[in-house]
Amino acid sequence: MGAAISLSPWSVVAPTYLAGEVRTILRDWMEVHHPKLVGLWDWPRYRLFGRCFVCGRLIVLHSPWRLFICERTPLPIEITEKGRERIESEVVPVSHAHIA
């Protein structure tokens, strides 16, 4: 037997290749019209599904004390040579001659 064909309009699935584009359009619109709601939009994804940069656990599994500790732990980030060159090219030295 062949596959049954459904004529129901609810059986049509939206193409998945548009999902990212629609999300970007919606996000751009939110940033322009309701910038304060963007944080509210991102919070569940961060809090429920995000991972801790320090210990790697899900953020939702952190106790308040563990979250307190992880938020105050320095991240092991190093500035590369290319980054140092970029910083040196962008930073303008401040003259302290005017301060007496």
Rosetta silent file (secondary structure, phi, psi, omega in degrees, C-alpha in Angstrom):
SEQUENCE: MGAAISLSPWSVVAPTYLAGEVRTILRDWMEVHHPKLVGLWDWPRYRLFGRCFVCGRLIVLHSPWRLFICERTPLPIEITEKGRERIESEVVPVSHAHIA
SCORE:     score description
SCORE:     0.000 S_00000001
   1 L     0.000  145.544  178.699    0.000    0.000    0.000 S_00000001
   2 L   -84.891  173.589  179.444    1.139    3.503   -0.712 S_00000001
   3 L   -72.743  140.144  179.112    1.349    6.414    1.675 S_00000001
   4 L   -76.238  138.585  178.815   -1.939    8.090    2.480 S_00000001
   5 L   -99.123  127.500 -179.847   -2.308   11.663    1.285 S_00000001
   6 L  -100.117  134.157  178.055   -3.863   14.063    3.745 S_00000001
   7 L  -101.509    7.567 -179.424   -5.816   17.031    2.468 S_00000001
   8 L   -71.777  135.644  178.529   -6.103   18.661    5.865 S_00000001
   9 H   -67.630  -18.506 -179.453   -4.654   22.215    6.022 S_00000001
  10 H   -82.304   -8.821  179.544   -3.177   21.411    9.450 S_00000001
  11 H   -84.797  -10.314 -179.896   -0.969   18.688    8.013 S_00000001
  12 L   -76.108  128.132 -179.035    1.134   21.223    6.118 S_00000001
  13 L  -103.980  135.723  179.072    4.439   21.816    7.854 S_00000001
  14 L   -66.339  142.939  178.843    6.241   25.133    7.503 S_00000001
  15 L   -63.857  132.959 -176.159    9.595   24.864    5.735 S_00000001
  16 H   -72.824  -20.802 -179.640   12.380   24.687    8.289 S_00000001
  17 H   -69.015  -16.273  177.527   14.777   26.761    6.194 S_00000001
  18 H   -89.303  -11.912 -174.114   12.669   29.861    6.974 S_00000001
  19 H   -59.435  -46.392  179.842   12.776   29.396   10.753 S_00000001
  20 H   -65.638  -38.340 -179.382   16.070   31.242   11.250 S_00000001
  21 H   -68.137  -42.031  179.320   15.064   34.083    8.937 S_00000001
  22 H   -64.387  -41.036  178.890   11.704   34.611   10.641 S_00000001
  23 H   -62.593  -40.802  178.949   13.403   34.619   14.027 S_00000001
  24 H   -65.373  -42.436  179.221   15.883   37.255   12.841 S_00000001
  25 H   -63.214  -44.908  179.434   13.116   39.447   11.433 S_00000001
  26 H   -63.701  -41.542 -179.938   11.120   39.166   14.663 S_00000001
  27 H   -65.273  -43.184  177.511   14.211   39.924   16.762 S_00000001
  28 H   -60.962  -42.422  179.241   15.069   43.004   14.682 S_00000001
  29 H   -63.550  -41.982  179.790   11.505   44.249   15.019 S_00000001
  30 H   -63.302  -41.765 -179.331   11.592   43.685   18.803 S_00000001
  31 H   -63.638  -32.394 -179.455   14.896   45.582   19.160 S_00000001
  32 H   -80.783  -47.222 -172.004   13.432   48.573   17.321 S_00000001
  33 H   -91.319  -32.272 -177.284    9.919   48.690   18.796 S_00000001
  34 L  -139.550   69.107 -175.113   10.303   47.086   22.245 S_00000001
  35 L   -63.339  -27.272 -179.564   13.980   47.087   23.299 S_00000001
  36 L   -73.866  -20.570 -179.162   13.174   46.396   26.958 S_00000001
  37 H   -85.271  -10.264 -179.089   11.379   43.171   26.060 S_00000001
  38 H   -63.998  -40.613  177.287   14.398   41.631   24.305 S_00000001
  39 H   -63.641  -37.996  177.415   15.895   40.628   27.663 S_00000001
  40 H   -66.521  -32.805  178.906   12.616   39.078   28.678 S_00000001
  41 H   -69.086  -39.975 -175.975   12.609   37.206   25.382 S_00000001
  42 H   -85.501  -20.718 -172.994   16.146   35.812   25.929 S_00000001
  43 H   -57.293  -48.522 -178.276   15.917   35.065   29.651 S_00000001
  44 H   -60.079  -38.718 -179.814   14.210   31.624   29.484 S_00000001
  45 H   -64.864  -41.823  178.750   16.702   30.341   26.934 S_00000001
  46 H   -68.332  -50.263 -171.933   19.626   31.493   29.070 S_00000001
  47 H   -73.558  -36.539 -175.940   18.222   30.442   32.450 S_00000001
  48 H   -91.262  -35.045 -173.070   16.650   27.105   31.451 S_00000001
  49 H  -119.041   -3.366 -178.361   18.902   25.822   28.679 S_00000001
  50 L   -78.771  156.419  177.886   22.147   27.770   29.052 S_00000001
  51 E  -109.146  147.314  178.809   25.369   26.291   30.377 S_00000001
  52 L   -71.921  133.940  179.041   27.653   27.819   32.989 S_00000001
  53 L   -71.357  -25.501 -175.542   30.926   29.097   31.517 S_00000001
  54 L   -84.298  -55.715 -173.641   32.814   28.181   34.686 S_00000001
  55 L  -106.672  -12.630  176.574   31.670   24.664   35.610 S_00000001
  56 L    84.938   -1.330  179.470   29.719   23.594   32.506 S_00000001
  57 L   -78.932  161.346  173.619   26.511   22.633   34.338 S_00000001
  58 E   -63.460  140.186 -178.710   23.074   23.755   33.248 S_00000001
  59 H   -62.100  -35.928 -177.135   22.282   27.143   34.786 S_00000001
  60 H   -66.480  -22.066  179.907   18.899   25.881   36.003 S_00000001
  61 H   -86.457   -4.049  179.294   20.652   23.215   38.121 S_00000001
  62 L   -75.985  134.405  169.896   22.703   25.776   40.046 S_00000001
  63 L   -75.966  162.988  178.769   21.741   26.437   43.626 S_00000001
  64 H   -57.003  -37.774 -179.457   21.761   30.129   44.599 S_00000001
  65 H   -69.896  -40.702  178.955   25.087   29.660   46.411 S_00000001
  66 H   -64.851  -39.995  177.744   26.691   27.828   43.448 S_00000001
  67 H   -64.257  -39.189  176.733   25.484   30.561   41.098 S_00000001
  68 H   -59.444  -44.568 -179.171   26.951   33.167   43.459 S_00000001
  69 H   -68.427  -46.293 -177.944   30.324   31.402   43.347 S_00000001
  70 H   -64.118  -37.333 -179.407   30.307   30.816   39.575 S_00000001
  71 H   -68.048  -21.697 -178.851   29.381   34.417   38.793 S_00000001
  72 L  -103.640    6.410  178.019   32.401   35.643   40.753 S_00000001
  73 L   -88.320  127.324  178.215   34.920   33.176   39.306 S_00000001
  74 L   -66.169  140.598  178.792   37.256   34.748   36.736 S_00000001
  75 L   -82.131  144.159  179.679   37.054   33.132   33.322 S_00000001
  76 L   -78.726   69.690 -178.155   40.268   31.676   31.871 S_00000001
  77 L  -106.559  133.187  177.787   40.396   34.106   28.958 S_00000001
  78 L  -119.144  145.353  176.454   43.680   35.150   27.399 S_00000001
  79 L   -88.772  125.846 -179.710   44.305   37.978   24.970 S_00000001
  80 L   -77.402  171.165  178.277   46.081   36.748   21.855 S_00000001
  81 H   -62.444  -39.443  177.966   48.875   38.618   20.095 S_00000001
  82 H   -63.138  -39.015  177.412   46.435   39.759   17.417 S_00000001
  83 H   -65.943  -39.962  177.177   44.148   41.078   20.169 S_00000001
  84 H   -62.453  -41.992  177.763   47.030   42.944   21.816 S_00000001
  85 H   -62.189  -39.942  179.579   47.905   44.590   18.508 S_00000001
  86 H   -65.956  -42.006  178.676   44.281   45.640   18.053 S_00000001
  87 H   -62.745  -44.781 -179.395   44.126   47.094   21.566 S_00000001
  88 H   -64.803  -32.968 -179.552   47.355   49.036   21.060 S_00000001
  89 H   -76.047  -26.076 -177.148   46.124   50.440   17.745 S_00000001
  90 H   -94.197  -26.210 -175.547   42.789   51.594   19.226 S_00000001
  91 L   -81.776  130.300  177.200   43.889   52.941   22.620 S_00000001
  92 L   -97.886  124.327  179.862   44.961   56.563   22.680 S_00000001
  93 L   -63.615  139.025 -179.722   47.589   57.286   25.346 S_00000001
  94 L   -97.040  131.038  178.325   46.403   59.772   27.942 S_00000001
  95 L   -88.197  129.220  178.719   48.725   62.556   28.920 S_00000001
  96 L   -97.916   14.635 -178.156   48.837   63.216   32.650 S_00000001
  97 L   -67.262  -30.099 -177.606   50.684   66.504   32.171 S_00000001
  98 L   -78.141  -13.180  178.251   47.527   68.540   32.807 S_00000001
  99 L   -93.259  119.748 -178.036   47.052   66.886   36.238 S_00000001
 100 L  -110.975    0.000    0.000   49.225   68.589   38.837 S_00000001
